[in-house]
Amino acid sequence: MNSTAEWISRSVSRLRAAAPVADKEGAKGAEKLARASTDKSGVTDVVPKVAAPRSTHERLQATLRRGQEALSPRALRRLHTDLQAVVAPQVSELEGGRRAQAVAEWYATAELEERRDMWLLLCEQFAPDATEFKSARQRYEAAAGTAEEGQAEISLRRALVSPRTRLLQRFAVFPDGMRFLVDMRAELLPLLKSDKRLLALDAELEQLFSTWFDVAFLELRRLSWDSPASLIEKLIKYEAVHDIRSWADLKNRLDSDRRCYGFFHPRLPNEPLIFVEVALVDKISPSITPLLDESAAPVDITRATTAIFYSISNTQTGLRGVSFGDSLIKHVVETLTQ
């Protein structure tokens, strides 16, 4: 008993002696943590961990909105249903276009973050079927070099056509649909670096635009001082190389010894996609200054020997990545030569 009592007594004494040390170390640890989380100015350095944003798959199954989400789960489901209705298999192209127009009308009144929710739906809910694509790819690889290779390639191509492609095509059906899609991409582009989830939608739009706005479908038109005022005003708005300072400056650029040509698309008839300004002169100009001199007398074009292309401007941010410039210059050179 005595030995047991003595052991308990020694243990308790050691614990009592260690307690102040532990308290002191704990205090030091707390102070160290406080110093680590606060700089000399008293500003906290510790960045709170932010939860990853929920995917639309999660949000469509939820009941409550979380954090900075714009649309509630119920509103998101309603928008998803509206988008599905646009590409429903039994719906005709015209009816699909009408339904797409109704979605576009909602979009016109939506806030930016609500529009982002629609973009996320397009990216995540209307992507290609991964299982179908994997199966088609395996069949194609197995058929390589055989008589079945052609059919396997067709199946692979079809598997790559996403519901998103068909959905965007239906948006292009209604009268202002092409304008809607071009403007939507222009609004989308600045957000791509901060939200990689939107890259698929951007790539799909760029691919479609490369087909829809191929130079084979564009019309080369000359713009002159006699063109409609609404069209001339767009030259002032979109000139990106040498700012048009006044109506007198614009008139000088459209004078008898000047030419301005633009590419137009049938679905955007009063909107130049790109335009080029040309000066007809009798020699190479040493600088741009004489070409923009409003007080200079026009050159007699019957004596002109040189065409100086001094400005070319793209007008549609939403068509970034779609190449027009080279084709426009070649068409204008051919026209002037004729």
C-alpha positions as CSV (number, residue, x, y, z in Angstrom):
1,M,0.0,0.0,0.0
2,N,2.8,2.4,1.0
3,S,4.6,1.9,-2.3
4,T,1.4,2.4,-4.2
5,A,0.6,5.6,-2.3
6,E,4.1,6.9,-2.9
7,W,3.8,6.2,-6.7
8,I,0.6,8.1,-6.9
9,S,2.0,11.0,-4.9
10,R,5.1,11.2,-7.3
11,S,2.9,11.1,-10.4
12,V,0.6,13.8,-9.2
13,S,3.6,16.0,-8.3
14,R,5.0,15.6,-11.8
15,L,1.7,16.5,-13.4
16,R,1.4,19.6,-11.2
17,A,4.9,20.7,-12.1
18,A,4.2,20.1,-15.8
19,A,0.9,21.9,-15.9
20,P,2.4,25.5,-15.9
21,V,4.8,24.5,-18.6
22,A,2.0,23.1,-20.7
23,D,0.0,26.2,-20.2
24,K,3.0,28.3,-21.0
25,E,3.6,26.3,-24.2
26,G,0.0,26.5,-25.1
27,A,0.0,30.3,-24.7
28,K,3.1,30.5,-26.8
29,G,1.5,28.4,-29.5
30,A,-1.6,30.6,-29.5
31,E,0.6,33.7,-29.7
32,K,2.6,32.2,-32.5
33,L,-0.5,31.3,-34.4
34,A,-1.8,34.9,-33.9
35,R,1.4,36.3,-35.2
36,A,1.3,34.0,-38.2
37,S,-2.2,35.1,-39.1
38,T,-1.6,38.8,-38.6
39,D,1.0,41.0,-40.4
40,K,2.6,44.2,-39.0
41,S,-0.4,46.3,-40.1
42,G,-2.9,44.0,-38.3
43,V,-4.3,42.6,-41.6
44,T,-5.0,38.9,-41.5
45,D,-3.0,36.8,-44.0
46,V,-5.0,33.6,-43.5
47,V,-7.3,33.1,-46.5
48,P,-10.5,31.3,-45.6
49,K,-11.0,28.1,-47.6
50,V,-13.7,28.7,-50.2
51,A,-15.9,25.8,-51.2
52,A,-15.8,24.9,-54.9
53,P,-18.9,26.1,-56.7
54,R,-21.6,23.4,-57.2
55,S,-22.1,22.0,-60.6
56,T,-25.5,22.3,-62.3
57,H,-25.9,18.6,-61.8
58,E,-25.8,19.2,-58.0
59,R,-27.9,22.4,-58.1
60,L,-30.7,20.8,-60.2
61,Q,-31.0,18.2,-57.4
62,A,-31.0,20.7,-54.6
63,T,-33.8,22.5,-52.9
64,L,-32.0,25.7,-51.6
65,R,-29.7,28.2,-53.2
66,R,-26.2,28.4,-51.9
67,G,-23.7,31.3,-51.6
68,Q,-23.5,33.5,-54.7
69,E,-25.6,31.3,-56.9
70,A,-27.9,33.5,-59.0
71,L,-30.8,31.3,-59.9
72,S,-32.5,29.2,-57.3
73,P,-32.7,25.4,-57.9
74,R,-36.3,25.8,-58.9
75,A,-35.6,28.6,-61.4
76,L,-32.6,26.6,-62.7
77,R,-34.8,23.5,-63.3
78,R,-37.4,25.7,-65.1
79,L,-34.7,27.1,-67.4
80,H,-33.3,23.7,-68.0
81,T,-36.7,22.4,-69.0
82,D,-37.2,25.3,-71.4
83,L,-33.8,24.6,-73.0
84,Q,-34.7,20.9,-73.3
85,A,-37.9,21.8,-75.0
86,V,-36.0,23.7,-77.7
87,V,-34.3,20.5,-78.8
88,A,-37.0,18.0,-78.1
89,P,-36.9,15.3,-80.8
90,Q,-40.5,15.7,-81.8
91,V,-40.2,19.5,-82.2
92,S,-39.8,21.0,-85.7
93,E,-37.0,23.5,-86.6
94,L,-39.5,26.4,-86.7
95,E,-41.1,25.5,-83.4
96,G,-37.7,24.9,-81.9
97,G,-36.7,28.4,-83.1
98,R,-39.9,29.9,-81.6
99,R,-39.1,28.3,-78.2
100,A,-35.5,29.4,-78.5
101,Q,-36.7,33.0,-79.0
102,A,-38.8,32.8,-75.8
103,V,-35.6,31.8,-73.9
104,A,-33.7,34.7,-75.6
105,E,-36.4,37.1,-74.4
106,W,-35.9,35.8,-70.8
107,Y,-32.1,36.2,-71.3
108,A,-32.5,39.9,-72.4
109,T,-33.9,40.8,-69.0
110,A,-31.6,38.5,-66.9
111,E,-28.7,39.7,-64.8
112,L,-25.2,38.7,-65.8
113,E,-24.9,36.0,-63.1
114,E,-28.3,34.6,-64.2
115,R,-27.0,34.5,-67.8
116,R,-23.9,32.7,-66.5
117,D,-26.2,30.0,-65.0
118,M,-27.7,29.5,-68.5
119,W,-24.2,29.2,-70.0
120,L,-23.3,26.6,-67.3
121,L,-26.4,24.6,-68.2
122,L,-25.4,24.7,-71.9
123,C,-21.9,23.4,-70.9
124,E,-22.8,20.8,-68.4
125,Q,-26.3,19.5,-69.3
126,F,-26.0,19.5,-73.1
127,A,-22.5,18.0,-73.5
128,P,-21.8,14.9,-75.7
129,D,-22.7,11.5,-74.2
130,A,-19.3,10.3,-72.8
131,T,-20.4,6.6,-72.9
132,E,-21.6,6.8,-76.4
133,F,-18.5,8.6,-77.5
134,K,-16.2,6.0,-75.8
135,S,-18.0,3.2,-77.5
136,A,-17.9,4.8,-80.9
137,R,-14.2,5.6,-80.6
138,Q,-13.5,1.9,-79.7
139,R,-15.4,0.7,-82.7
140,Y,-13.5,3.2,-84.9
141,E,-10.1,2.1,-83.6
142,A,-11.1,-1.6,-84.1
143,A,-12.3,-1.0,-87.6
144,A,-9.2,1.0,-88.7
145,G,-7.9,-0.5,-92.0
146,T,-10.9,-2.6,-92.6
147,A,-14.0,-2.2,-94.9
148,E,-16.0,-1.1,-91.8
149,E,-13.7,1.9,-91.2
150,G,-16.0,4.4,-93.1
151,Q,-19.1,3.4,-91.2
152,A,-17.3,3.5,-87.9
153,E,-16.1,7.0,-88.7
154,I,-19.6,8.1,-89.4
155,S,-20.7,6.7,-86.0
156,L,-17.8,8.5,-84.3
157,R,-18.7,11.8,-85.9
158,R,-22.4,11.5,-84.8
159,A,-21.3,10.7,-81.3
160,L,-19.3,14.0,-81.2
161,V,-22.4,16.1,-82.2
162,S,-23.6,17.3,-78.8
163,P,-27.1,18.3,-77.9
164,R,-25.5,21.7,-77.3
165,T,-24.8,22.0,-81.0
166,R,-28.4,21.3,-82.0
167,L,-29.6,23.7,-79.3
168,L,-27.4,26.6,-80.6
169,Q,-28.5,25.8,-84.2
170,R,-32.1,26.3,-83.1
171,F,-31.2,29.7,-81.6
172,A,-30.0,30.7,-85.0
173,V,-33.5,30.0,-86.5
174,F,-35.5,33.0,-85.3
175,P,-35.0,36.4,-87.0
176,D,-32.6,37.9,-84.5
177,G,-31.1,34.6,-83.4
178,M,-27.7,35.1,-85.1
179,R,-27.4,38.5,-83.5
180,F,-28.3,36.9,-80.1
181,L,-25.6,34.3,-80.4
182,V,-22.8,36.7,-81.5
183,D,-23.7,39.1,-78.7
184,M,-23.8,36.2,-76.2
185,R,-20.3,35.1,-77.1
186,A,-19.0,38.7,-76.8
187,E,-20.4,38.7,-73.3
188,L,-18.9,35.3,-72.5
189,L,-15.4,35.9,-73.6
190,P,-14.1,38.1,-70.7
191,L,-15.2,35.4,-68.2
192,L,-13.3,32.5,-69.7
193,K,-10.1,33.0,-67.7
194,S,-11.9,33.1,-64.4
195,D,-14.3,30.2,-65.1
196,K,-12.9,27.4,-67.2
197,R,-16.3,25.6,-67.1
198,L,-17.4,27.9,-69.9
199,L,-14.7,26.9,-72.4
200,A,-16.8,24.2,-74.0
201,L,-19.5,26.6,-74.9
202,D,-17.1,29.2,-76.3
203,A,-15.4,26.5,-78.4
204,E,-18.7,25.3,-79.8
205,L,-19.8,28.8,-80.7
206,E,-16.5,29.5,-82.4
207,Q,-16.7,26.3,-84.5
208,L,-20.3,27.1,-85.5
209,F,-19.4,30.7,-86.4
210,S,-16.5,29.5,-88.5
211,T,-19.0,27.6,-90.7
212,W,-21.9,30.1,-90.7
213,F,-19.6,33.1,-91.4
214,D,-17.4,31.4,-94.0
215,V,-16.5,33.9,-96.8
216,A,-18.5,31.8,-99.2
217,F,-21.6,33.1,-97.5
218,L,-20.5,36.7,-97.1
219,E,-21.3,39.6,-99.4
220,L,-18.7,42.3,-100.3
221,R,-20.4,45.7,-100.3
222,R,-19.0,49.2,-100.9
223,L,-19.8,51.8,-98.2
224,S,-20.1,55.4,-99.5
225,W,-21.4,58.8,-98.4
226,D,-24.7,57.8,-100.0
227,S,-25.1,54.7,-97.8
228,P,-27.8,54.8,-95.1
229,A,-26.9,57.0,-92.2
230,S,-27.3,54.1,-89.7
231,L,-24.6,52.2,-91.7
232,I,-22.3,55.2,-91.9
233,E,-22.6,55.7,-88.1
234,K,-21.3,52.2,-87.6
235,L,-18.0,53.1,-89.3
236,I,-17.5,55.8,-86.7
237,K,-18.4,53.3,-83.9
238,Y,-16.2,50.5,-85.1
239,E,-13.1,52.2,-86.6
240,A,-10.2,50.7,-84.6
241,V,-7.1,51.9,-86.3
242,H,-7.5,55.7,-86.9
243,D,-10.3,57.2,-84.9
244,I,-12.9,59.1,-87.0
245,R,-12.9,62.5,-85.3
246,S,-15.9,64.2,-87.0
247,W,-18.4,64.0,-89.9
248,A,-15.9,66.0,-92.0
249,D,-13.3,63.4,-91.3
250,L,-15.7,60.6,-92.3
251,K,-16.7,62.4,-95.4
252,N,-13.1,62.7,-96.4
253,R,-12.6,58.9,-96.0
254,L,-15.6,58.3,-98.3
255,D,-14.7,61.0,-100.9
256,S,-14.3,60.2,-104.7
257,D,-10.7,59.2,-104.3
258,R,-11.4,56.9,-101.3
259,R,-13.0,53.5,-101.1
260,C,-14.5,51.6,-98.1
261,Y,-15.6,48.0,-98.4
262,G,-17.1,45.6,-95.9
263,F,-18.2,42.0,-95.6
264,F,-21.9,41.5,-94.7
265,H,-23.8,38.3,-93.7
266,P,-27.4,37.7,-94.9
267,R,-28.6,37.3,-91.3
268,L,-26.9,40.6,-90.2
269,P,-27.7,42.7,-93.3
270,N,-27.1,46.1,-91.8
271,E,-24.0,45.2,-89.8
272,P,-20.5,45.2,-91.4
273,L,-18.5,42.3,-89.9
274,I,-15.2,43.9,-91.0
275,F,-14.4,46.8,-93.2
276,V,-11.3,48.2,-94.9
277,E,-10.5,51.8,-95.9
278,V,-8.5,52.4,-99.1
279,A,-6.9,55.6,-100.5
280,L,-6.5,55.9,-104.3
281,V,-3.4,58.0,-105.0
282,D,-0.8,58.6,-107.7
283,K,2.2,57.6,-105.5
284,I,3.0,55.9,-102.2
285,S,2.4,58.3,-99.2
286,P,5.3,58.8,-96.8
287,S,2.8,58.7,-93.8
288,I,-0.8,58.5,-92.9
289,T,-1.1,62.2,-92.3
290,P,-1.7,63.3,-96.0
291,L,-4.3,60.5,-96.3
292,L,-6.4,61.9,-93.4
293,D,-6.0,65.5,-94.3
294,E,-9.5,66.8,-94.6
295,S,-8.4,70.0,-96.4
296,A,-6.5,68.2,-99.2
297,A,-8.1,68.2,-102.6
298,P,-9.3,64.8,-103.9
299,V,-6.9,63.0,-106.3
300,D,-8.1,62.5,-109.9
301,I,-8.8,58.8,-109.8
302,T,-8.3,58.5,-113.5
303,R,-4.6,59.2,-112.8
304,A,-4.4,57.0,-109.6
305,T,-1.8,54.3,-109.8
306,T,-1.7,53.1,-106.2
307,A,-4.2,51.8,-103.7
308,I,-3.2,52.2,-100.1
309,F,-5.0,50.1,-97.5
310,Y,-4.6,52.2,-94.4
311,S,-7.2,50.8,-92.0
312,I,-9.0,47.5,-91.4
313,S,-11.4,47.0,-88.5
314,N,-13.3,44.0,-87.1
315,T,-16.7,45.0,-85.7
316,Q,-18.0,42.0,-83.8
317,T,-16.2,40.9,-80.6
318,G,-18.3,37.7,-80.6
319,L,-16.7,36.6,-83.9
320,R,-13.2,36.6,-82.4
321,G,-11.2,33.7,-84.0
322,V,-13.2,33.8,-87.2
323,S,-10.8,35.0,-89.9
324,F,-12.1,37.7,-92.4
325,G,-9.2,40.1,-92.9
326,D,-7.1,38.2,-95.5
327,S,-10.1,37.3,-97.6
328,L,-11.5,40.8,-97.5
329,I,-8.2,42.4,-98.7
330,K,-8.0,39.8,-101.6
331,H,-11.6,40.5,-102.6
332,V,-11.1,44.2,-102.5
333,V,-7.8,44.0,-104.6
334,E,-9.6,41.9,-107.2
335,T,-12.5,44.4,-107.2
336,L,-10.3,47.4,-107.6
337,T,-8.2,45.7,-110.3
338,Q,-11.4,45.0,-112.3
